[in-house]
């Protein structure tokens, strides 16, 4: 399990907002379940599996 920092969650939220993505669209773009994404953004989930973290991190680092 990987702990999610406030900085990581904030970066995820900012990029989602800039791209004007819903949780369903973000789920499709990242490969992470929309319920999981909602829990992360709303800070109900504090740690995720490493592969989930990697998917989100890859999306954050992508330049699209």
N, CA and C atoms as a LAMMPS dump frame, in Angstrom:
ITEM: TIMESTEP
0
ITEM: NUMBER OF ATOMS
192
ITEM: BOX BOUNDS ff ff ff
-5.0000000000000000e+02 5.0000000000000000e+02
-5.0000000000000000e+02 5.0000000000000000e+02
-5.0000000000000000e+02 5.0000000000000000e+02
ITEM: ATOMS id mol type element x y z
1 1 1 N 0.849 -1.192 0
2 1 2 C 0 0 0
3 1 3 C 0.892 1.252 0
4 2 1 N 0.431 2.236 -0.736
5 2 2 C 1.139 3.511 -0.812
6 2 3 C 0.26 4.585 -0.183
7 3 1 N 0.845 5.344 0.716
8 3 2 C 0.123 6.454 1.339
9 3 3 C 0.013 7.598 0.336
10 4 1 N -1.111 8.267 0.347
11 4 2 C -1.338 9.396 -0.551
12 4 3 C -1.116 10.69 0.218
13 5 1 N -0.216 11.511 -0.294
14 5 2 C 0.057 12.787 0.363
15 5 3 C -0.944 13.838 -0.094
16 6 1 N -1.058 14.884 0.693
17 6 2 C -1.937 16.001 0.341
18 6 3 C -1.493 16.609 -0.982
19 7 1 N -0.195 16.72 -1.194
20 7 2 C 0.346 17.289 -2.428
21 7 3 C -0.06 16.462 -3.642
22 8 1 N 0.014 15.14 -3.515
23 8 2 C -0.353 14.245 -4.618
24 8 3 C -1.837 14.394 -4.95
25 9 1 N -2.682 14.385 -3.925
26 9 2 C -4.129 14.504 -4.136
27 9 3 C -4.467 15.871 -4.728
28 10 1 N -3.803 16.912 -4.241
29 10 2 C -4.038 18.253 -4.785
30 10 3 C -3.645 18.324 -6.257
31 11 1 N -2.518 17.715 -6.622
32 11 2 C -2.075 17.704 -8.021
33 11 3 C -3.081 16.968 -8.896
34 12 1 N -3.597 15.866 -8.395
35 12 2 C -4.604 15.091 -9.119
36 12 3 C -5.871 15.927 -9.337
37 13 1 N -6.306 16.599 -8.297
38 13 2 C -7.513 17.423 -8.361
39 13 3 C -7.335 18.599 -9.322
40 14 1 N -6.176 19.239 -9.277
41 14 2 C -5.91 20.387 -10.151
42 14 3 C -5.9 19.959 -11.614
43 15 1 N -5.216 18.857 -11.93
44 15 2 C -5.166 18.409 -13.326
45 15 3 C -6.552 17.983 -13.801
46 16 1 N -7.313 17.328 -12.938
47 16 2 C -8.682 16.936 -13.295
48 16 3 C -9.513 18.185 -13.605
49 17 1 N -9.385 19.205 -12.787
50 17 2 C -10.159 20.438 -12.984
51 17 3 C -9.722 21.166 -14.252
52 18 1 N -8.42 21.235 -14.493
53 18 2 C -7.921 21.918 -15.694
54 18 3 C -8.403 21.244 -16.968
55 19 1 N -8.508 19.929 -16.927
56 19 2 C -8.984 19.187 -18.093
57 19 3 C -10.508 19.065 -18.109
58 20 1 N -11.144 19.568 -17.038
59 20 2 C -12.613 19.527 -16.906
60 20 3 C -13.148 18.108 -17.07
61 21 1 N -12.563 17.18 -16.313
62 21 2 C -12.946 15.775 -16.388
63 21 3 C -13.87 15.39 -15.238
64 22 1 N -14.875 14.589 -15.543
65 22 2 C -15.702 13.987 -14.502
66 22 3 C -14.928 12.799 -13.933
67 23 1 N -15.428 12.215 -12.843
68 23 2 C -14.774 11.028 -12.295
69 23 3 C -14.812 9.875 -13.295
70 24 1 N -15.896 9.757 -14.053
71 24 2 C -15.979 8.685 -15.057
72 24 3 C -14.949 8.888 -16.165
73 25 1 N -14.782 10.117 -16.62
74 25 2 C -13.783 10.406 -17.65
75 25 3 C -12.374 10.198 -17.111
76 26 1 N -12.146 10.612 -15.876
77 26 2 C -10.839 10.42 -15.253
78 26 3 C -10.548 8.937 -15.07
79 27 1 N -11.565 8.179 -14.707
80 27 2 C -11.402 6.731 -14.547
81 27 3 C -10.989 6.09 -15.865
82 28 1 N -11.617 6.509 -16.943
83 28 2 C -11.285 5.962 -18.26
84 28 3 C -9.855 6.347 -18.66
85 29 1 N -9.456 7.577 -18.355
86 29 2 C -8.123 8.066 -18.719
87 29 3 C -7.015 7.4 -17.903
88 30 1 N -7.303 7.067 -16.642
89 30 2 C -6.268 6.524 -15.759
90 30 3 C -6.311 5.014 -15.606
91 31 1 N -7.477 4.423 -15.82
92 31 2 C -7.624 2.988 -15.582
93 31 3 C -7.913 2.662 -14.126
94 32 1 N -8.295 3.677 -13.346
95 32 2 C -8.619 3.507 -11.927
96 32 3 C -10.132 3.676 -11.773
97 33 1 N -10.748 2.846 -10.956
98 33 2 C -12.194 2.867 -10.741
99 33 3 C -12.661 4.248 -10.288
100 34 1 N -13.818 4.693 -10.809
101 34 2 C -14.323 6.024 -10.47
102 34 3 C -14.69 6.161 -8.99
103 35 1 N -15.126 5.097 -8.348
104 35 2 C -15.441 5.151 -6.911
105 35 3 C -14.151 5.34 -6.106
106 36 1 N -13.097 4.667 -6.53
107 36 2 C -11.788 4.829 -5.889
108 36 3 C -11.301 6.263 -6.054
109 37 1 N -11.43 6.799 -7.254
110 37 2 C -11.008 8.186 -7.502
111 37 3 C -11.783 9.168 -6.634
112 38 1 N -13.075 8.965 -6.514
113 38 2 C -13.898 9.829 -5.677
114 38 3 C -13.426 9.774 -4.226
115 39 1 N -13.142 8.581 -3.742
116 39 2 C -12.655 8.425 -2.372
117 39 3 C -11.325 9.114 -2.143
118 40 1 N -10.454 9.059 -3.146
119 40 2 C -9.143 9.706 -3.038
120 40 3 C -9.316 11.223 -3
121 41 1 N -10.048 11.76 -3.969
122 41 2 C -10.217 13.213 -4.074
123 41 3 C -10.952 13.776 -2.861
124 42 1 N -11.905 13.026 -2.332
125 42 2 C -12.657 13.477 -1.154
126 42 3 C -11.992 13.07 0.158
127 43 1 N -10.775 12.548 0.058
128 43 2 C -9.907 12.204 1.198
129 43 3 C -10.502 11.164 2.14
130 44 1 N -11.326 10.27 1.587
131 44 2 C -11.821 9.139 2.373
132 44 3 C -10.854 7.961 2.273
133 45 1 N -10.051 7.942 1.223
134 45 2 C -9.053 6.888 1.028
135 45 3 C -7.683 7.516 1.24
136 46 1 N -6.902 6.943 2.157
137 46 2 C -5.599 7.512 2.499
138 46 3 C -4.432 6.737 1.913
139 47 1 N -4.688 5.488 1.48
140 47 2 C -3.627 4.666 0.893
141 47 3 C -4.243 3.795 -0.194
142 48 1 N -3.45 3.518 -1.229
143 48 2 C -3.92 2.699 -2.345
144 48 3 C -2.864 1.652 -2.678
145 49 1 N -3.276 0.661 -3.455
146 49 2 C -2.319 -0.336 -3.913
147 49 3 C -1.291 0.343 -4.807
148 50 1 N -0.115 -0.256 -4.862
149 50 2 C 0.977 0.343 -5.622
150 50 3 C 0.621 0.52 -7.098
151 51 1 N -0.08 -0.446 -7.683
152 51 2 C -0.417 -0.316 -9.113
153 51 3 C -1.413 0.818 -9.351
154 52 1 N -2.307 1.068 -8.393
155 52 2 C -3.237 2.198 -8.51
156 52 3 C -2.467 3.505 -8.435
157 53 1 N -1.545 3.588 -7.501
158 53 2 C -0.703 4.778 -7.368
159 53 3 C 0.079 5.012 -8.656
160 54 1 N 0.649 3.943 -9.217
161 54 2 C 1.441 4.06 -10.445
162 54 3 C 0.598 4.571 -11.61
163 55 1 N -0.629 4.083 -11.731
164 55 2 C -1.523 4.541 -12.806
165 55 3 C -1.805 6.038 -12.666
166 56 1 N -2.099 6.466 -11.446
167 56 2 C -2.392 7.879 -11.217
168 56 3 C -1.155 8.74 -11.435
169 57 1 N -0.02 8.264 -10.973
170 57 2 C 1.225 9.006 -11.134
171 57 3 C 1.593 9.13 -12.61
172 58 1 N 1.43 8.054 -13.369
173 58 2 C 1.708 8.1 -14.811
174 58 3 C 0.815 9.135 -15.494
175 59 1 N -0.458 9.177 -15.107
176 59 2 C -1.383 10.147 -15.697
177 59 3 C -0.974 11.574 -15.328
178 60 1 N -0.564 11.777 -14.08
179 60 2 C -0.136 13.113 -13.659
180 60 3 C 1.095 13.575 -14.434
181 61 1 N 1.99 12.648 -14.727
182 61 2 C 3.236 13 -15.41
183 61 3 C 3.087 13.092 -16.925
184 62 1 N 1.983 12.603 -17.466
185 62 2 C 1.786 12.657 -18.917
186 62 3 C 1.546 14.105 -19.355
187 63 1 N 1.957 14.407 -20.567
188 63 2 C 1.903 15.785 -21.066
189 63 3 C 0.764 16.023 -22.044
190 64 1 N -0.29 15.222 -21.991
191 64 2 C -1.366 15.378 -22.98
192 64 3 C -2.304 16.485 -22.683
